[in-house]
Amino acid sequence: MNLTEKAAYIKGLIEGMGIKADTNEGKIYAAICDLLTEMALEVEDISDSVEELDEAIGVIDEDLDDLETFVYE
């Protein structure tokens, strides 16, 4: 289960408990769920970016290895 699924699961638990969104507790839980969802989406975006950067670094590393082999041999 990824982070967005976990955030959705928590939101479902809160809704399943019958907590009304117009109560003080409901407002707090709704705000927390919104925050968790936004954070999960942001973390996933960052993870995707890190994966792309990792792939790009791998390509650069291979190119540098080829260049090093060409220059020193």
Secondary structure, 3 states (H helix, E strand, C coil): CCHHHHHHHHHHHHHHCCCCCCCHHHHHHHHHHHHHHHHHHHHHHHHHHHHHHHHHHHHHHHHHHHHHHHHHC
